[in-house]
Amino acid sequence: MKVAVITDSTAYIPRDMRNAYNIHMVPLSVNFGDETYQEEVDISTEEFYQKIKESKDLPTTSQPAIGLITQKLEELREEYDAVISIHLSSGISGTYQAMVSAGDMVEGIDVYAFDSEISCMAQGFYALEAAEMAKENKTADEIIARLNEMKETMHGYFIVDDLTNLHRGGRLSGAQALMGSLLQVKPVLHFVDKVIVPFEKIRTRKKAINRVLSMLEEDAKEDKIAKVAFIHANNEQDAITLQESFNEKYPNTETTISYFGPVIGTHVGEGAVGICWYYK
């Protein structure tokens, strides 16, 4: 059985890495008024954050058209027997369900859609693991079993400067957003049951980041961690500083820098910071 791996653009795996791992990608889009841009295709992350500064209104985001997904599956069935397709949480996007529907429509290839129940590089970790296993000629069932195993220990936390965009985009409840603005807190956010909820409400950005770092380091002390990603929204130096500080203490843990691209950046806003990791 020859297995292909697809993810969507919100995994934010750089193009050269996708090519190296033979990971296929379907893009989500950001919409500035009447102009639509497929992220990682028509607009780069740098261009997006510049455009945000120049735009009066917050852009909207949209999932891939089902026609785009079926076209990708039809291309892949020429060479592959099955597809592992890994997507951002179905609680914040219809992309996973669109892949399930497309898989039912396209004959000649078995589609195994996987709901990461998270996004960004945490989602990317699943895709990279699946791609490594596909290269080793593991079956689709074996790959899905491993991804479900990873899900048991996947940790992802992020801190935003302003909850307004998450609330306006429907990704955080009104009561939660209001509480954040009233109390001037910097909540640590995470995914529970596929949706974004506060993990803890903390007064300052620095304390919020340190709280997440303390959880990460607790796991690192016990040598549990397979990989860590430090994620930024157009504030790369913040992520590099966190990475360097962590690497000094735990030089044997594999770390990487990643980013909140256009679609997720629309909701978390410039300056957001995230950290994700999973166990060996």
C-alpha positions in Angstrom: 0.0 0.0 0.0 1.4 3.4 -1.0 0.3 6.1 1.4 0.3 9.9 0.7 0.1 12.5 3.4 -1.9 15.7 3.1 -2.3 18.5 5.6 -3.8 22.0 5.3 -1.9 25.2 5.3 -2.6 26.0 9.0 0.1 23.4 9.9 2.5 26.1 8.8 5.2 23.6 7.7 7.6 25.6 5.5 7.5 24.7 1.8 11.0 23.3 1.7 10.2 21.0 4.6 6.9 19.9 3.0 8.9 19.0 -0.2 11.5 17.1 1.8 8.9 15.0 3.6 6.7 14.7 0.5 3.7 16.3 2.3 0.9 17.6 0.1 -1.0 20.7 1.2 -4.5 22.2 0.7 -4.7 25.9 1.5 -7.2 27.8 3.5 -7.9 31.5 2.6 -7.9 35.0 4.0 -10.4 37.5 2.6 -9.7 41.2 2.6 -13.0 42.7 1.3 -13.5 41.2 -2.2 -9.9 40.0 -2.4 -9.2 36.3 -1.5 -5.7 35.0 -0.9 -4.8 31.3 -0.4 -2.3 31.3 2.4 1.1 29.9 1.7 0.2 30.2 -2.0 -1.0 33.7 -2.9 0.1 35.5 0.2 3.1 35.0 2.5 3.0 35.5 6.2 5.1 38.6 6.0 2.8 40.1 3.3 -0.2 39.2 5.4 1.0 41.1 8.6 1.9 44.1 6.4 -1.6 44.1 4.8 -3.2 43.8 8.2 -1.5 47.1 9.3 -2.8 48.8 6.1 -6.4 47.4 6.3 -9.2 49.2 8.2 -11.2 46.0 8.7 -10.2 42.6 10.0 -10.0 40.0 7.3 -12.2 36.9 7.3 -11.0 33.3 6.7 -12.4 30.4 4.8 -11.8 26.7 4.4 -10.7 25.1 1.1 -13.4 24.7 -1.5 -14.4 21.1 -1.8 -13.6 21.2 -5.5 -10.0 22.0 -4.7 -9.8 19.0 -2.3 -11.4 16.6 -4.7 -9.0 17.7 -7.4 -6.0 17.0 -5.1 -7.4 13.6 -4.3 -7.9 12.8 -8.0 -4.2 13.7 -8.6 -3.0 11.6 -5.8 -5.0 8.4 -6.8 -2.8 8.2 -9.9 0.1 7.2 -7.7 -1.2 6.3 -4.2 -3.6 3.8 -2.7 -4.5 5.8 0.4 -4.2 9.3 1.9 -3.7 10.3 5.5 -5.2 13.8 5.7 -4.4 15.8 8.8 -6.4 19.0 9.6 -6.9 21.8 12.1 -9.5 21.2 14.8 -13.0 20.6 13.5 -14.2 22.8 16.3 -12.9 25.9 14.7 -13.0 25.0 10.9 -15.0 22.9 8.5 -11.8 21.8 6.7 -11.7 18.3 8.3 -15.4 17.7 7.4 -14.8 18.9 3.8 -12.0 16.3 3.5 -14.3 13.6 4.8 -17.0 14.6 2.2 -14.4 14.8 -0.6 -13.1 11.3 0.4 -16.6 9.9 -0.1 -16.9 11.5 -3.5 -13.6 10.4 -5.0 -13.3 6.8 -5.9 -10.1 4.8 -6.3 -8.3 6.1 -3.2 -8.9 5.4 0.5 -9.0 8.7 2.5 -8.2 8.6 6.2 -9.1 12.0 7.6 -7.5 12.9 11.0 -8.9 15.7 13.2 -5.8 17.1 15.0 -8.2 18.9 17.4 -5.6 21.7 17.5 -3.7 23.7 14.8 -0.3 25.3 13.8 2.9 23.3 14.4 1.1 20.9 16.8 -0.8 19.9 13.7 2.4 20.0 11.7 4.0 17.5 14.1 1.3 14.9 13.2 1.9 15.5 9.5 5.7 15.1 9.9 5.3 11.9 11.9 2.8 10.5 9.3 5.2 11.4 6.5 8.1 9.6 8.1 6.0 6.5 8.7 4.7 6.6 5.1 8.3 6.7 3.9 8.9 3.5 6.0 6.0 1.8 4.1 3.8 1.7 7.2 0.1 1.0 6.5 -2.6 3.7 6.8 -4.0 2.0 9.9 -0.6 1.9 11.5 -0.1 5.6 10.9 -3.5 6.6 12.2 -2.9 4.4 15.4 0.4 6.3 16.0 -1.3 9.7 15.5 -4.0 8.8 18.0 -1.2 7.8 20.4 0.5 11.2 19.9 -2.8 12.9 20.6 -2.8 11.5 24.1 0.3 13.6 25.0 0.0 16.6 22.6 0.3 19.9 24.6 -0.4 23.3 23.0 -0.8 26.7 24.8 -0.9 30.2 23.4 -1.1 33.8 24.7 -2.6 36.6 22.7 -2.3 40.4 23.4 -6.0 41.0 22.6 -9.0 38.6 22.7 -11.1 40.8 20.4 -10.1 39.1 17.1 -10.8 35.6 18.6 -14.2 36.7 19.8 -15.1 38.6 16.6 -14.1 35.5 14.5 -16.4 33.3 16.6 -13.4 31.3 18.0 -13.9 32.4 21.7 -17.2 32.9 23.5 -18.4 36.5 24.2 -18.3 36.0 28.0 -14.7 34.8 27.9 -13.6 37.7 25.7 -15.4 40.3 27.8 -13.9 38.9 31.0 -10.4 39.2 29.5 -10.9 42.8 28.4 -12.5 43.8 31.8 -9.9 42.3 34.0 -7.0 43.2 31.7 -5.7 39.6 32.0 -3.5 37.7 29.6 -5.2 34.3 29.6 -3.3 31.2 28.6 -5.5 29.6 26.0 -5.6 26.0 24.8 -7.9 23.5 23.0 -10.4 21.4 24.9 -12.9 19.2 23.1 -11.8 20.8 19.8 -12.5 24.4 20.8 -10.4 27.3 22.3 -10.9 27.9 26.0 -8.9 29.7 28.7 -6.5 27.4 30.6 -5.6 30.0 33.2 -6.2 33.7 33.6 -2.9 35.5 34.4 -2.4 39.2 34.9 0.6 39.9 32.7 2.0 38.6 29.4 5.4 37.7 31.0 3.8 35.7 33.8 1.5 33.9 31.3 4.5 32.9 29.1 6.4 31.8 32.2 3.5 29.7 33.3 3.6 27.7 30.0 7.4 27.5 30.2 7.2 26.0 33.7 4.9 23.2 32.4 7.2 22.6 29.5 10.3 22.4 31.7 8.5 20.1 34.1 8.1 17.6 31.3 11.6 18.2 30.0 13.1 17.4 33.4 11.6 14.0 33.2 13.0 13.5 29.7 9.4 12.9 28.3 9.5 15.3 25.4 9.9 14.3 21.7 9.7 17.7 20.1 8.9 21.3 21.0 7.8 24.2 18.8 8.0 27.9 19.8 5.4 29.8 17.7 5.1 33.5 17.0 2.8 36.0 15.2 5.3 38.3 13.4 7.5 38.6 16.6 10.1 36.0 15.7 12.7 37.3 18.2 10.3 36.5 21.1 10.2 32.9 20.0 13.9 32.7 19.4 14.6 34.1 22.9 12.3 31.4 24.4 13.9 28.7 22.4 17.5 29.7 23.3 16.6 29.9 27.0 15.0 26.5 26.9 17.9 25.0 24.9 20.4 26.1 27.4 18.7 24.1 30.1 17.7 21.1 27.9 20.1 20.9 25.0 19.1 17.3 24.1 15.4 18.1 23.4 14.6 18.8 19.8 13.1 22.3 19.3 12.0 24.4 16.3 10.6 27.9 15.6 7.3 28.1 13.8 4.7 30.9 13.2 1.0 31.8 13.2 0.3 32.3 9.4 -2.5 34.4 7.8 -5.5 32.3 8.7 -4.7 31.7 12.4 -2.9 35.1 12.6 -6.3 36.7 11.7 -7.7 35.3 14.9 -4.8 35.4 17.4 -3.4 38.8 16.3 0.1 40.1 15.9 2.4 39.5 18.8 0.8 36.2 19.9 3.1 33.5 21.3 2.5 29.7 21.4 4.4 26.7 22.7 3.5 23.1 21.8 5.1 19.7 22.5 4.4 16.0 22.7 5.9 13.0 24.4 8.3 10.4 23.1 
